[in-house]
Amino acid sequence: MQGTSLTDLIDEHLGIARATPSGRSSVTVYGGHEHALRQTLITLVAGRVLAEHESPAEASLHVLAGRIRLNTGADSWEGGPGDFLVIPADRHDVTATEDSATLLTVANNLRG
């Protein structure tokens, strides 16, 4: 059995995000392209944006620290620590309104 301290990863990656021009950092906590499930810790410094992008087939976002806003063309959602969102199928962007950490969970389609 393998465990990971998300608290330690948040501290580490917020430090990296604060030190980089992009204001963000991420690390795969579990999975990858060879697995059906991938979980990625994403940290963003306040005011930074993950530019508009396509939604993965099935995904959710769990806010672990700070505050974020997810915007689609037609809707907006704001969340703080403990909030959970099933990511809509629409193109979207994510803005950190405070230094933030989120856990992105994606179900990969492994069918050939």
N, C-alpha and C positions, 0 to 999 in steps of 0.2 A: 504494500500500500504506500502511495506517495502523497504527501501533503505539501501545501504551499501556504505561506503567510501572505494573504492579500494586503494586510496592513503594511508589512515590510516592502512589498512590491510597489504599493501606492507611494510610500515615502521615497523610495529609490527613483521611480519614474517621474514623479512630480519634480524632483530635483533635476533630473535630466531635462525635462520639458522647460523648466525655468532657465536652464543654461544654454538652450539651443535657439537659434533664430526662428525656427518654425513654431516654437512654443508648445510642442507636443512630443509625446513618446508613447510607444506601445510595446507589448510583449505578449506572445502567445503563452497562455497559462496551461492550456491543455489542447491536444489535438493538432490538427494541421490538415493538409490536403489529402493525406492518406487515411484520415478518420472521418466518420460521419458527423462528428461534433467538433467544433473549434470554439474555444473561449479565449478572448483577447482582452487584456487590460489596456485601456486607452486613457492617457492623461492629457489634459489640455490646460494651458494657462488662461486665466480670465481674459476675455476679449478675443481669443483665437477661435478660428472656425475650421471645421473639417468641411471642405468645399462640397458643393452639391455632387451627389453620386447616386448610382443605381442601388436599389435595395437588393440584398441577397435573397435567395428564394424564401427562406424562413429564418428569422432572426429576432432576438430580443436584446434590450439594453437595460441594465440594472445600474442605477446611479449609486456609487459607493461613497463618494465624497464630493463636496461642492454643489454647484447647480449648473444645469445645462438646459438648452432649448433646442428641440428638434423641429425643423421647419420643412413642410412640404409646400407645394404650390398652393394648396387649399387649406392647410391646417397648421397649427403650431401646438407644441406640447412642452411644458416646463416641468423639470423634476429636480428633486434634491435627494439626499441620502435615504436609501431604502425604497425609492420609487422604481417601478418596473414598467417597461413599455414593450409591447410587441411592435416591432418596427413595421410601418406600413409598406406596401409594395411600391409606393410612389418614390420618385427621385426625392432626395432630401439632403439637408445639410445639418450640421450640429455645431452650436455655438456654446462656448463655456462662458457663463455669466459670472462665475467664480472659478478659481483654480479647482479643477474637477478630475475625478477618476470614475470611469465607467467600466463595466464588464459586458462586452459584446459577445453574445452566444449565437453561433451560426450553425445551422444544420446543412451540411454539404450533401449534394446529390452525388452519390458514388456509383450510380448506374451507368453502364457503358453505352 
